């Protein structure tokens, strides 16, 4: 399976300036190639290369490999755009958002990520240094730092391209690694049901509750602070806003990594599979009052589900997705379904048999039972298929936090 190991570069000021100049040149060239592709309507790599390769090399002083990667990056951007249009992520055809996305060429940020292959980048892992191509020539001995687990993964499994990234003045390399998967457990003894929520991020059918009250409290405080700083709008306030950007997302991602790691380890230790709810499209199906919208929009259920899925795949633990309908209203003991069973956010009391339990634990037991039924009927451990949105079919930025190992994929709604 493909994983990404993210390491942080520690360049000197001179090296950082060379890296920045390289990214700017590559992204300026990619924007120009995008304009050419948009005008002529040609978005295939080899066809586009015929008309742009020489100009990219001469005009921006790029090497042969860098020029090819610039053109390929442009084609990949248009492929992503087409996929988002097809899935409805950019609105319906004819809508203002749809026309805005299709009415102009793709523009690349000045310091957007740039791929490097093994001809442009070499690793000296023992010395904690890399050597990479820049517009000013080959730059050697660029130091990097990484955890021991990351270094071991790089030595054993690094294969393919690496992306050079500049984020808030910090430099990173995302290296692709091909890690062998553990053979899938095709005969689980049971399933560990996971109920995902906002107040309680995850509740297992074993009764373990991983509460999110602290995270929600911090998010509320952060939103209030952002509003105050935006209202103040002074240079100092803008500096503080810039410094605090992505802080909430990093915290949520770290918590999700820890929860996912714990859940998969418990399932692997006990020989069980993992049962998750298919919550695809829940944001479109649910109507909320205004005070609840920010909390619901910051619910990172998709990110947590992705983390559990790739960690389970690496550990050989099967994952089954079940329909979440009525899991919160169904009694896990007698199966009676009634809206009145859900007494409050925290408590469940069956109106028929009198069974009383924590509401999320009761829901997770229903999820476990549904997964076990599906598995015995021949269900495969696979990700849920996207549900179509009204009139259209129903989207990587997983960065590493759990030893900075994460699976490349597409961006998903979440934090």
C-alpha positions as a Python dict, from the first residue, in 0.01 Angstrom:
ca = {
    (1, 'X'): (0, 0, 0),
    (2, 'X'): (108, 356, -66),
    (3, 'X'): (194, 572, 235),
    (4, 'X'): (344, 917, 263),
    (5, 'X'): (626, 998, 503),
    (6, 'X'): (656, 1367, 571),
    (7, 'X'): (994, 1500, 688),
    (8, 'X'): (1084, 1856, 771),
    (9, 'X'): (1371, 2024, 591),
    (10, 'X'): (1608, 2251, 783),
    (11, 'X'): (1762, 2467, 508),
    (12, 'X'): (1999, 2755, 571),
    (13, 'X'): (1876, 3102, 463),
    (14, 'X'): (2067, 3069, 135),
    (15, 'X'): (1922, 2724, 70),
    (16, 'X'): (1571, 2841, 160),
    (17, 'X'): (1600, 3127, -89),
    (18, 'X'): (1706, 2882, -362),
    (19, 'X'): (1417, 2650, -280),
    (20, 'X'): (1169, 2939, -290),
    (21, 'X'): (1303, 3059, -625),
    (22, 'X'): (1268, 2705, -761),
    (23, 'X'): (907, 2670, -650),
    (24, 'X'): (817, 3012, -791),
    (25, 'X'): (974, 2934, -1128),
    (26, 'X'): (803, 2593, -1151),
    (27, 'X'): (461, 2733, -1059),
    (28, 'X'): (490, 3031, -1294),
    (29, 'X'): (574, 2786, -1570),
    (30, 'X'): (281, 2562, -1470),
    (31, 'X'): (41, 2859, -1482),
    (32, 'X'): (165, 2947, -1833),
    (33, 'X'): (125, 2584, -1947),
    (34, 'X'): (-226, 2589, -1797),
    (35, 'X'): (-315, 2895, -2005),
    (36, 'X'): (-186, 2727, -2321),
    (37, 'X'): (-381, 2410, -2243),
    (38, 'X'): (-697, 2609, -2175),
    (39, 'X'): (-671, 2804, -2500),
    (40, 'X'): (-607, 2504, -2722),
    (41, 'X'): (-825, 2260, -2527),
    (42, 'X'): (-546, 2003, -2499),
    (43, 'X'): (-505, 1846, -2154),
    (44, 'X'): (-316, 1525, -2229),
    (45, 'X'): (43, 1507, -2109),
    (46, 'X'): (232, 1400, -2421),
    (47, 'X'): (28, 1612, -2661),
    (48, 'X'): (69, 1921, -2442),
    (49, 'X'): (440, 1854, -2403),
    (50, 'X'): (499, 1895, -2778),
    (51, 'X'): (398, 2261, -2774),
    (52, 'X'): (529, 2373, -2435),
    (53, 'X'): (835, 2169, -2336),
    (54, 'X'): (1103, 2380, -2508),
    (55, 'X'): (952, 2712, -2397),
    (56, 'X'): (928, 2595, -2036),
    (57, 'X'): (1292, 2489, -2033),
    (58, 'X'): (1430, 2805, -2193),
    (59, 'X'): (1203, 3070, -2045),
    (60, 'X'): (1223, 2958, -1680),
    (61, 'X'): (1565, 2784, -1691),
    (62, 'X'): (1420, 2451, -1583),
    (63, 'X'): (1590, 2117, -1625),
    (64, 'X'): (1445, 1846, -1844),
    (65, 'X'): (1291, 1651, -1557),
    (66, 'X'): (1152, 1962, -1391),
    (67, 'X'): (991, 2077, -1716),
    (68, 'X'): (824, 1740, -1765),
    (69, 'X'): (692, 1743, -1408),
    (70, 'X'): (556, 2096, -1457),
    (71, 'X'): (358, 1985, -1762),
    (72, 'X'): (237, 1668, -1595),
    (73, 'X'): (133, 1865, -1285),
    (74, 'X'): (-79, 2090, -1506),
    (75, 'X'): (-249, 1794, -1670),
    (76, 'X'): (-314, 1637, -1329),
    (77, 'X'): (-473, 1963, -1209),
    (78, 'X'): (-719, 1958, -1499),
    (79, 'X'): (-791, 1589, -1438),
    (80, 'X'): (-877, 1675, -1077),
    (81, 'X'): (-1095, 1962, -1195),
    (82, 'X'): (-1286, 1731, -1430),
    (83, 'X'): (-1337, 1477, -1151),
    (84, 'X'): (-1469, 1745, -915),
    (85, 'X'): (-1704, 1876, -1182),
    (86, 'X'): (-1831, 1528, -1255),
    (87, 'X'): (-1890, 1447, -887),
    (88, 'X'): (-2077, 1773, -827),
    (89, 'X'): (-1823, 1918, -584),
    (90, 'X'): (-1824, 2246, -777),
    (91, 'X'): (-2198, 2283, -816),
    (92, 'X'): (-2441, 2182, -1083),
    (93, 'X'): (-2373, 2253, -1453),
    (94, 'X'): (-2479, 2609, -1529),
    (95, 'X'): (-2447, 2734, -1171),
    (96, 'X'): (-2230, 3037, -1095),
    (97, 'X'): (-1974, 2825, -911),
    (98, 'X'): (-1956, 2578, -1199),
    (99, 'X'): (-1909, 2856, -1456),
    (100, 'X'): (-1642, 3021, -1238),
    (101, 'X'): (-1445, 2693, -1222),
    (102, 'X'): (-1466, 2621, -1595),
    (103, 'X'): (-1445, 2975, -1735),
    (104, 'X'): (-1076, 3037, -1674),
    (105, 'X'): (-749, 2839, -1670),
    (106, 'X'): (-615, 2682, -1354),
    (107, 'X'): (-374, 2909, -1165),
    (108, 'X'): (-98, 2770, -943),
    (109, 'X'): (7, 2934, -617),
    (110, 'X'): (362, 3081, -626),
    (111, 'X'): (481, 2836, -359),
    (112, 'X'): (263, 2540, -452),
    (113, 'X'): (404, 2189, -411),
    (114, 'X'): (638, 2057, -678),
    (115, 'X'): (714, 1686, -741),
    (116, 'X'): (1075, 1563, -751),
    (117, 'X'): (1181, 1223, -882),
    (118, 'X'): (1502, 1030, -814),
    (119, 'X'): (1689, 1216, -1089),
    (120, 'X'): (1619, 1546, -915),
    (121, 'X'): (1640, 1435, -553),
    (122, 'X'): (1867, 1197, -364),
    (123, 'X'): (1850, 1097, 2),
    (124, 'X'): (2144, 1056, 239),
    (125, 'X'): (1940, 916, 525),
    (126, 'X'): (2235, 824, 746),
    (127, 'X'): (2357, 1186, 729),
    (128, 'X'): (2000, 1327, 762),
    (129, 'X'): (2046, 1526, 441),
    (130, 'X'): (1909, 1546, 89),
    (131, 'X'): (2052, 1670, -239),
    (132, 'X'): (1807, 1827, -480),
    (133, 'X'): (1786, 2018, -804),
    (134, 'X'): (1715, 2391, -801),
    (135, 'X'): (1706, 2657, -1071),
    (136, 'X'): (2047, 2767, -944),
    (137, 'X'): (2200, 2422, -977),
    (138, 'X'): (2226, 2111, -764),
    (139, 'X'): (2200, 2193, -394),
    (140, 'X'): (2362, 1942, -160),
    (141, 'X'): (2353, 1881, 215),
    (142, 'X'): (2009, 2018, 288),
    (143, 'X'): (1944, 1891, 640),
    (144, 'X'): (1617, 1730, 744),
    (145, 'X'): (1473, 1591, 1065),
    (146, 'X'): (1255, 1285, 1112),
    (147, 'X'): (1144, 1036, 1376),
    (148, 'X'): (1318, 695, 1393),
    (149, 'X'): (1004, 524, 1257),
    (150, 'X'): (1004, 756, 958),
    (151, 'X'): (1370, 690, 885),
    (152, 'X'): (1314, 315, 896),
    (153, 'X'): (1020, 346, 657),
    (154, 'X'): (1224, 562, 418),
    (155, 'X'): (1514, 316, 416),
    (156, 'X'): (1298, 10, 360),
    (157, 'X'): (1008, 127, 149),
    (158, 'X'): (1068, 462, -22),
    (159, 'X'): (966, 435, -385),
    (160, 'X'): (854, 699, -632),
    (161, 'X'): (832, 1076, -627),
    (162, 'X'): (862, 1320, -338),
    (163, 'X'): (682, 1654, -314),
    (164, 'X'): (860, 1971, -202),
    (165, 'X'): (621, 2180, 9),
    (166, 'X'): (648, 2523, 169),
    (167, 'X'): (392, 2586, 443),
    (168, 'X'): (400, 2902, 656),
    (169, 'X'): (770, 2947, 593),
    (170, 'X'): (853, 2585, 684),
    (171, 'X'): (984, 2335, 432),
    (172, 'X'): (876, 1973, 401),
    (173, 'X'): (933, 1673, 177),
    (174, 'X'): (650, 1423, 132),
    (175, 'X'): (811, 1096, 26),
    (176, 'X'): (600, 817, -124),
    (177, 'X'): (661, 473, 26),
    (178, 'X'): (529, 137, -88),
    (179, 'X'): (470, -52, 238),
    (180, 'X'): (369, -421, 223),
    (181, 'X'): (27, -497, 367),
    (182, 'X'): (-40, -751, 640),
    (183, 'X'): (-255, -1039, 506),
    (184, 'X'): (-622, -964, 566),
    (185, 'X'): (-792, -1144, 851),
    (186, 'X'): (-1068, -1322, 657),
    (187, 'X'): (-1210, -1498, 963),
    (188, 'X'): (-1271, -1235, 1233),
    (189, 'X'): (-1421, -1360, 1558),
    (190, 'X'): (-1647, -1055, 1581),
    (191, 'X'): (-1660, -685, 1496),
    (192, 'X'): (-1577, -376, 1696),
    (193, 'X'): (-1855, -126, 1630),
    (194, 'X'): (-1761, 242, 1621),
    (195, 'X'): (-2025, 513, 1664),
    (196, 'X'): (-1895, 849, 1538),
    (197, 'X'): (-2030, 1168, 1690),
    (198, 'X'): (-1964, 1531, 1772),
    (199, 'X'): (-1992, 1532, 2151),
    (200, 'X'): (-1824, 1191, 2171),
    (201, 'X'): (-1585, 1158, 1878),
    (202, 'X'): (-1591, 778, 1885),
    (203, 'X'): (-1767, 523, 2104),
    (204, 'X'): (-1685, 153, 2075),
    (205, 'X'): (-1920, -140, 2126),
    (206, 'X'): (-1693, -240, 2416),
    (207, 'X'): (-1819, 69, 2596),
    (208, 'X'): (-1512, 288, 2560),
    (209, 'X'): (-1603, 652, 2498),
    (210, 'X'): (-1352, 891, 2343),
    (211, 'X'): (-1510, 1223, 2430),
    (212, 'X'): (-1467, 1537, 2223),
    (213, 'X'): (-1582, 1793, 2479),
    (214, 'X'): (-1233, 1941, 2522),
    (215, 'X'): (-1187, 1965, 2145),
    (216, 'X'): (-1528, 2127, 2096),
    (217, 'X'): (-1458, 2371, 2379),
    (218, 'X'): (-1126, 2466, 2219),
    (219, 'X'): (-1292, 2507, 1878),
    (220, 'X'): (-1552, 2741, 2026),
    (221, 'X'): (-1282, 2948, 2191),
    (222, 'X'): (-1076, 2958, 1869),
    (223, 'X'): (-1378, 3074, 1667),
    (224, 'X'): (-1442, 3355, 1916),
    (225, 'X'): (-1079, 3462, 1910),
    (226, 'X'): (-1071, 3461, 1528),
    (227, 'X'): (-1384, 3676, 1517),
    (228, 'X'): (-1231, 3930, 1757),
    (229, 'X'): (-904, 3949, 1565),
    (230, 'X'): (-1082, 3982, 1230),
    (231, 'X'): (-1299, 4259, 1370),
    (232, 'X'): (-996, 4443, 1508),
    (233, 'X'): (-816, 4417, 1170),
    (234, 'X'): (-490, 4576, 1285),
    (235, 'X'): (-146, 4463, 1159),
    (236, 'X'): (-86, 4295, 1495),
    (237, 'X'): (-420, 4115, 1475),
    (238, 'X'): (-341, 3996, 1123),
    (239, 'X'): (-5, 3861, 1239),
    (240, 'X'): (-175, 3670, 1519),
    (241, 'X'): (-435, 3531, 1281),
    (242, 'X'): (-165, 3410, 1045),
    (243, 'X'): (27, 3251, 1330),
    (244, 'X'): (-280, 3063, 1453),
    (245, 'X'): (-396, 2938, 1114),
    (246, 'X'): (-441, 2563, 1083),
    (247, 'X'): (-387, 2522, 1458),
    (248, 'X'): (-737, 2384, 1511),
    (249, 'X'): (-703, 2148, 1213),
    (250, 'X'): (-368, 2017, 1342),
    (251, 'X'): (-517, 1949, 1684),
    (252, 'X'): (-817, 1765, 1540),
    (253, 'X'): (-594, 1563, 1307),
    (254, 'X'): (-367, 1460, 1594),
    (255, 'X'): (-667, 1347, 1802),
    (256, 'X'): (-810, 1151, 1508),
    (257, 'X'): (-477, 977, 1450),
    (258, 'X'): (-459, 872, 1815),
    (259, 'X'): (-817, 744, 1819),
    (260, 'X'): (-768, 553, 1494),
    (261, 'X'): (-444, 399, 1617),
    (262, 'X'): (-611, 283, 1939),
    (263, 'X'): (-917, 140, 1764),
    (264, 'X'): (-713, -57, 1509),
    (265, 'X'): (-474, -188, 1775),
    (266, 'X'): (-765, -312, 1986),
    (267, 'X'): (-931, -482, 1689),
    (268, 'X'): (-603, -643, 1582),
    (269, 'X'): (-527, -764, 1937),
    (270, 'X'): (-866, -931, 1975),
    (271, 'X'): (-889, -1073, 1622),
    (272, 'X'): (-1194, -864, 1532),
    (273, 'X'): (-1292, -652, 1236),
    (274, 'X'): (-1404, -289, 1253),
    (275, 'X'): (-1756, -168, 1179),
    (276, 'X'): (-1807, 193, 1073),
    (277, 'X'): (-2107, 397, 966),
    (278, 'X'): (-2135, 512, 607),
    (279, 'X'): (-2190, 883, 671),
    (280, 'X'): (-2137, 993, 311),
    (281, 'X'): (-2352, 1294, 228),
    (282, 'X'): (-2467, 1360, 584),
    (283, 'X'): (-2392, 1732, 555),
    (284, 'X'): (-2638, 1760, 266),
    (285, 'X'): (-2907, 1548, 434),
    (286, 'X'): (-2913, 1730, 769),
    (287, 'X'): (-3072, 2071, 823),
    (288, 'X'): (-2942, 2259, 1126),
    (289, 'X'): (-3011, 2579, 1311),
    (290, 'X'): (-2750, 2852, 1275),
    (291, 'X'): (-2580, 2803, 1617),
    (292, 'X'): (-2514, 2437, 1531),
    (293, 'X'): (-2374, 2484, 1180),
    (294, 'X'): (-2015, 2571, 1272),
    (295, 'X'): (-1988, 2275, 1511),
    (296, 'X'): (-2135, 2036, 1256),
    (297, 'X'): (-1913, 2167, 974),
    (298, 'X'): (-1598, 2117, 1183),
    (299, 'X'): (-1691, 1755, 1262),
    (300, 'X'): (-1399, 1558, 1114),
    (301, 'X'): (-1580, 1224, 1078),
    (302, 'X'): (-1451, 1158, 725),
    (303, 'X'): (-1090, 1216, 828),
    (304, 'X'): (-1124, 980, 1125),
    (305, 'X'): (-1283, 719, 901),
    (306, 'X'): (-999, 746, 651),
    (307, 'X'): (-738, 714, 925),
    (308, 'X'): (-906, 403, 1065),
    (309, 'X'): (-940, 252, 717),
    (310, 'X'): (-576, 288, 612),
    (311, 'X'): (-437, 182, 950),
    (312, 'X'): (-667, -120, 947),
    (313, 'X'): (-559, -207, 594),
    (314, 'X'): (-197, -193, 700),
    (315, 'X'): (-269, -417, 1000),
    (316, 'X'): (-480, -665, 801),
    (317, 'X'): (-800, -581, 991),
    (318, 'X'): (-1122, -595, 783),
    (319, 'X'): (-1343, -284, 781),
    (320, 'X'): (-1714, -304, 699),
    (321, 'X'): (-1936, 0, 642),
    (322, 'X'): (-2300, -22, 746),
    (323, 'X'): (-2610, 188, 689),
    (324, 'X'): (-2640, 422, 990),
    (325, 'X'): (-3019, 461, 961),
    (326, 'X'): (-3198, 430, 1297),
    (327, 'X'): (-2892, 299, 1484),
    (328, 'X'): (-2953, 565, 1750),
    (329, 'X'): (-3323, 472, 1789),
    (330, 'X'): (-3291, 91, 1783),
    (331, 'X'): (-3265, -108, 2105),
    (332, 'X'): (-2952, -325, 2099),
    (333, 'X'): (-3125, -582, 2320),
    (334, 'X'): (-3472, -633, 2168),
    (335, 'X'): (-3447, -447, 1835),
    (336, 'X'): (-3741, -214, 1901),
    (337, 'X'): (-3721, 109, 1695),
    (338, 'X'): (-3875, 422, 1839),
    (339, 'X'): (-3774, 786, 1830),
    (340, 'X'): (-3874, 814, 2196),
    (341, 'X'): (-3608, 555, 2286),
    (342, 'X'): (-3347, 828, 2259),
    (343, 'X'): (-3417, 1009, 2585),
    (344, 'X'): (-3135, 1261, 2547),
    (345, 'X'): (-2804, 1305, 2374),
    (346, 'X'): (-2638, 1082, 2632),
    (347, 'X'): (-2902, 826, 2730),
    (348, 'X'): (-3107, 555, 2562),
    (349, 'X'): (-3407, 387, 2728),
    (350, 'X'): (-3610, 127, 2536),
    (351, 'X'): (-3985, 181, 2561),
    (352, 'X'): (-4053, -192, 2516),
    (353, 'X'): (-3804, -391, 2722),
    (354, 'X'): (-3678, -115, 2953),
    (355, 'X'): (-3313, -155, 2852),
    (356, 'X'): (-3107, 149, 2955),
    (357, 'X'): (-2761, 231, 2823),
    (358, 'X'): (-2542, 516, 2705),
    (359, 'X'): (-2691, 625, 2373),
    (360, 'X'): (-2366, 612, 2178),
    (361, 'X'): (-2273, 272, 2319),
    (362, 'X'): (-2614, 140, 2223),
    (363, 'X'): (-2563, 277, 1871),
    (364, 'X'): (-2218, 119, 1842),
    (365, 'X'): (-2365, -219, 1942),
    (366, 'X'): (-2622, -187, 1663),
    (367, 'X'): (-2342, -101, 1419),
    (368, 'X'): (-2148, -408, 1532),
    (369, 'X'): (-2452, -632, 1484),
    (370, 'X'): (-2520, -498, 1134),
    (371, 'X'): (-2157, -545, 1031),
    (372, 'X'): (-2157, -904, 1157),
    (373, 'X'): (-2473, -976, 961),
    (374, 'X'): (-2326, -822, 644),
    (375, 'X'): (-2000, -1013, 685),
    (376, 'X'): (-2174, -1348, 722),
    (377, 'X'): (-2375, -1270, 409),
    (378, 'X'): (-2055, -1217, 207),
    (379, 'X'): (-1978, -845, 241),
    (380, 'X'): (-1630, -735, 137),
    (381, 'X'): (-1406, -507, 348),
    (382, 'X'): (-1420, -201, 128),
    (383, 'X'): (-1478, 174, 147),
    (384, 'X'): (-1835, 295, 101),
    (385, 'X'): (-1944, 396, -248),
    (386, 'X'): (-2022, 768, -282),
    (387, 'X'): (-2390, 851, -276),
    (388, 'X'): (-2529, 1067, -558),
    (389, 'X'): (-2624, 1421, -473),
    (390, 'X'): (-2944, 1564, -614),
    (391, 'X'): (-2895, 1569, -992),
    (392, 'X'): (-2529, 1474, -976),
    (393, 'X'): (-2295, 1206, -851),
    (394, 'X'): (-2129, 1281, -528),
    (395, 'X'): (-1328, 1461, -300),
    (396, 'X'): (-525, 1491, -21),
    (397, 'X'): (-442, 1668, 238),
    (398, 'X'): (-380, 1406, 490),
    (399, 'X'): (-72, 1504, 655),
    (400, 'X'): (113, 1290, 894),
    (401, 'X'): (73, 1309, 1268),
    (402, 'X'): (93, 948, 1382),
    (403, 'X'): (468, 905, 1314),
    (404, 'X'): (377, 1111, 1005),
    (405, 'X'): (258, 809, 814),
    (406, 'X'): (-53, 858, 605),
    (407, 'X'): (-208, 724, 291),
    (408, 'X'): (-230, 953, -10),
    (409, 'X'): (-584, 1014, -122),
    (410, 'X'): (-827, 1285, -203),
    (411, 'X'): (-945, 1557, 30),
    (412, 'X'): (-1251, 1484, 227),
    (413, 'X'): (-1490, 1686, 432),
    (414, 'X'): (-1375, 1719, 785),
    (415, 'X'): (-1163, 1955, 984),
}
